[in-house]
Amino acid sequence: MWKELSGKVTLAAFVLAVGTMAMLDRVSAEPNKFEKAASAKVSIVEAIMTASEKVSGAVVEAKLEQKHDRLIWEVEVVTPEKQVMEVHIDAQIGTIIDVEEEKVKSRRIHRRH
């Protein structure tokens, strides 16, 4: 159990580092992202840990969004069955709002002859 928890903490730290770098790159493009991140009481690491406890698989993305006048973490997890699940977590109190399968947009390749 300790090894599993240690692995999740290491993963969370890695995602935090990558997410922080990505967020800093975009701060200039979207000035309110910094304010959103500063106002979230739940860290990205806590959000990833919560999502990992709810849905098993590999976390591939975590982002902070404003939806319906609510600040939420959207954590995407690829399950062992190759489904992409979105875990929405309240960024103020850390509770799971919902879990849903990500809708995949189909892309058609059009070829001209």
N, C-alpha and C positions, 0 to 999 in steps of 0.2 A: 504494500500500500504506500509506503514511504517513497519507493522508487517511482510509482505512478504519479504521486503528488509532485515530486521533484521534477519530473518530466513536464508536467503541466505548467509548473511555475517557470521553468526554463523557456517553454514555448511562449508563455504569456510575456515574459521579459523580452524575447525576441520580437514578438508582434508589437509590443509597446515601442521598442526602438525604431522599428520600421514605420509604424504608424506615426510616431512623432516626427520623423524625417519627412514623411509624405505630407503631414499636416503643415509643417513649417514651409514646405514648398508652395503650398496652396494658400497660405495666409495672405500673401500679397494679392492674390487673385480674388479671394473672398474674405474681406476684412472681418466679417462677423464670426468666422470659424474660431478665431482666437477667443472671442467673448463667450461663445458656446462652450468651448473646452474649459474655460475658466469657471463657468457657472455650474458645470456638471459636478455633482457630489460623488458620483460613482466613477472610478477611474476605468480606463480601457482594460487594464489588467483584471479588475474585479468583474467587468462585463464579460470578458472572455472566459474567466473561471466559471461564472454563472451559466453561460451558454454551454460550456463543456460538460457541466454537470447534468444539464437537461438533454442535450443531444450528443451522442457519441460520434466521433469522426475528427476530421482535420479542419481547424479554423483557417479560413482563407482570406477573410476580410472582416474588419470591424470599423464602423464609421458612426459618427455622431450626427444625428439629424433632428430637425425640428419638424414634427408631424402633429397636426391637429392641436396646436398650441401646447405641445408637450415635447420636452427634450428627451430623445431616446437613443440608445445604442442599438445599432443594427449589426448583429454578428452573423456572418455566413459560415456555415459548417457543411463540409462535404462528408456525407455518411458513407459507411462501408458499402452501402447499396448504390453508391454514385448519385444520390440525390443531393441537391443543394437546399439546405434548410436555412431560413432566416429566423433568428431568435431576436425578438424585440424586447429590450430591457429598459425600464424607466431609469433615466440617468440621474434622478434625484434621490430615489429610495432603493434602487437595485432590484426591484421585483420584475419577474418576467411578465410582460404584457401579453405576448402570444408567440406561437411558433407556427410558421407556415412554410410550405415548399415554395422555393423561388420559381416564378414563372419564367420559363425559358422562351425567348423569342426565336421563332424559326426564321432561318435565313435561306432564301432560295438563290441559287446561282443561275443567272441568266446568261446564256451563251448565244452569240450571234454567229450564224453560219454564212 
